[in-house]
Amino acid sequence: MITVSNLEVQYGKRVLFKDVNLKFTPGNCYGVIGANGAGKSTFLKVLSGEVTPTRGSVAFGPHERLSVLKQDHFEYDECTVLDTVLMGHQPLWSLMQEKNALYAKADFSEEDGIRAGELEEKFAEMDGWNAESDAAELTADKLPEGFASIPLPGHFFDMVGFRTPDDVVFLADCLSSREILDKYQIGFIYDVAGYLKTLEQVQTMTAKVFVPAHTEVTEDIADLAQYNIRKVHEIAERIVDLCAAPCGFEDILQQLFAAYGLTMSFEQYVLVGSTVRSYLAWLKDTGRLTALFEDGWMRWARV
């Protein structure tokens, strides 16, 4: 259980939030919602200890710990998914790294053996031998009673949502608000066909309330799902039109950035570029584009 008491965060004269008192109790799944700038991320950073509150306290139950996975597209690029989950238990992860480094030494000494024995004892106390199997898969039997997972492929790898016993559906990042779509235009998608299937599935869902990650809580998600579907088809149509005359990937990307008023940077090149490649592959699979090869170049052409 996490207990928050009289929590306040203030920057200069601006009070981000104050008099926050609540308890996070075992067996429940919580979502933090609010407008941009309301303090959602700061509140979570206070819970994790990354930010010190101006006033108040955060307390955990006996023998409880908090694992945190930061929302960063690039921080864990060099790590496996399993290792990233295990990093959430930082003391155990640090111990595993030290233990593995010791056993990898070519000149393993008697002193190293003593230290390895100490680490193995701590490793067992932390239930380290079961850590990988516990982290490997979030199956239905590991969810709190009454919860159900909802596969939401397309936007990101292995993304899922959850339906709670009181019929609240958490939709993760599977769709965006109208404001975000109109501002950023081309959102990250790794599988266009899978994403459209997810949006069509969400469009037909019913629930007491829906909680998307990047827009307001709502009782009816159908209109927003349809808006996201239309945006996907709009981008696809624009790409097909750009390929009326055969052109290469870089030409397509440059014209899309110009058409949508986007600013090119390395991060945008990677994110938008990978999404455009997903669109191109999908349009080829659906017979609307074809790939032409000439003089060592590949160009895309409308069928």
Secondary structure, DSSP 8 states (H G I E B T S, - for coil): -EEEEEEEEEETTEEEEEEEEEEE-TT--------TTSSHHHHHHHHHTSS--SEEEEEE-TT---------SSTTTTS-HHHHHHTTSHHHHHHHHHHHHHHT-TT--HHHHHHHHHHHHHHHHTTGGGHHHHHH---GGGS-TT-EEEE--SSSTT-EEEE-TTSEEEEETSS--HHHHHHH-S---S-HHHHHHHHHHHHT---SEEEETTS--BS--HHHHHHHHHHHHHHHHHHHHHTTS-B-HHHHHHHHHHHHT----HHHHHHHHHHHHHHHHHHHHTTSEEEEEETTEEEEEE-
